[in-house]
């Protein structure tokens, strides 16, 4: 698969996010150019834990998770270990931003975390 953007924001999707999210395709678009991945899951009714498999998404550039009903706690360690645009030497394809409702799931382990509270 050549997925580069997944926009599911504000659709009232509910339930847990599948661990299969970590299998969201390779880093290549159809034109052969490497692209960062944009995943927008904000403002839905997702619940449960944020899957650690998010860290398996190649070239994840942006992911929004705020405005859901995730289990309270810390961001999974595997996600905290994703190289970020400010911490990585090769920042062209590193994580640029992650959003979270930090009163539920604290993403401050990442320097590119943006807390968005309702």
PyMOL commands that set and color helices and strands:
alter all, ss='L'
color gray80, all
select helices_A, chain A and resi 19-23+52-56+77-80+91-93
alter helices_A, ss='H'
color red, helices_A
select strands_A, chain A and resi 5-7+14-16+37-40+45-48+60-64+69-70+73-74+97-100+105-106+113-115
alter strands_A, ss='S'
color yellow, strands_A
deselect
rebuild
show_as cartoon
